[in-house]
Amino acid sequence: MNLTKIRSLAKDVGVKPAKKRKADLIRSIQRAEGSFDCFATAINRDCDQQDCLWREDCFAEAIKSRAA
């Protein structure tokens, strides 16, 4: 999901997007929604949150952050 859409979703749940990085912004949205703030922490694609909006982006970001 692109950052413009994520910022829009953030505003919808009362999160001020400011200049947050993508991962931090998504975690803020997750907290605001009452969900686990676990974005990009899935190791080896191990996640039980099947209906998560961020699932595919989460896996990609987790892989990218482990390579860094």
Secondary structure, DSSP 4 states (H G I P E B T S, - for coil): --HHHHHHHHHHTT---TT--HHHHHHHHHHHTTS---TT--GGG----TT-TTHHHHHHHHHHHHH-
